[in-house]
Amino acid sequence: MTDFSQNRRQFLQTTTSLAAAAAVGAKTAAYANQDSAATPIIYSAIKGGGIGKDKAAMVERLKQLKALGFTGVEGASPGISDPRALREAVEEVEFPVHGVVDMVHWRERLSSPDPDVRAIGVAALKQAIRDSYAVGGSSVLLVPGRVTDQDETHDDVWKRSIAEIRKVLPVASRLGIHVLIENVWNGFCEDPEQMRDYLDEIDSPWVGAYFDIGNCRKFGPAEDWVRTLGRRIVKLDVKDWGEKNGFCRLGEGDVNWPEVRKALVEIGFSGWATREGSDKSFEDTVALTKELLG
């Protein structure tokens, strides 16, 4: 196995120059400078789905989000009606779509015991990679599978999903798009050491963690996950969760935000933090993100 940190540094050196050429490169690729000793920078975003049906609607939506104080938005694949039009809207508004969410990963799972289902999932993931590239993004969020029964055990999810993810790495590396694994309530890798080892077994600079701060709180402190995953974390999903109130407004759950912020500084994280869920308003989300993550 090659050293993950070495792979990571090689990836950063390669993609920094590529990102600089993009119209929204300064914002889209800012997360890549994680070897810097400077104070980490957090770019706040919101989940945006398809964002709009045509360019005019896309421009209007991006302007609204920019005016609210967000730095970017995350799209969905499938879901974007016209990637070329969205890229034009991004350039016009100067407001990036930093990546997309693979929207079929729960149904056409890469861990399915049916090889035909897995093949559909791989095709969808490849398309999501192309869609992210088309709109100027840098990643695809992926849930790699789900532990269900004796035909889809933890070991099955581990082995099958790794084999399928490796099939998309040629297109991911060619287009410069990260495949980022989200920690979710799917019965898989419910402690940070498991997630660390899973990513290390894939052993690619194009595969990292899309760390969800709230999802892991059910199983342990988010700051412990941050320190264990370290530089494997490329992007953040921002949620709060508590024993009493479940998923909730940021700051009202059990997440220890000062410790999370401290841990992010320790690993040198700079990058996108995308709110998944809702607060009192979009303005409330922007203010809370700044307050809790700095």
Secondary structure, DSSP 8 states (H G I E B T S, - for coil): ---HHHHHHHHHHHHHHHHHTSTTHHHHTGGG-TT--S---EEEEEEEET--SSHHHHHHHHHHHHHHT-SEEEEEETT-S-HHHHHHHHHHHT--EEEEEETTTTTS-TT-S-HHHHHHHHHHHHHHHHHHHHTT--EEEE------STTS-HHHHHHHHHHHHHHHHHHHHHHT-EEEEE--SSSS--SHHHHHHHHHHH--TTEEEEEETTGGGGTS-HHHHHHHHGGGEEEEEE-EEETTTEEESTTSSS--HHHHHHHHHHTT--EEEEE-S--S-HHHHHHHHHHHH-
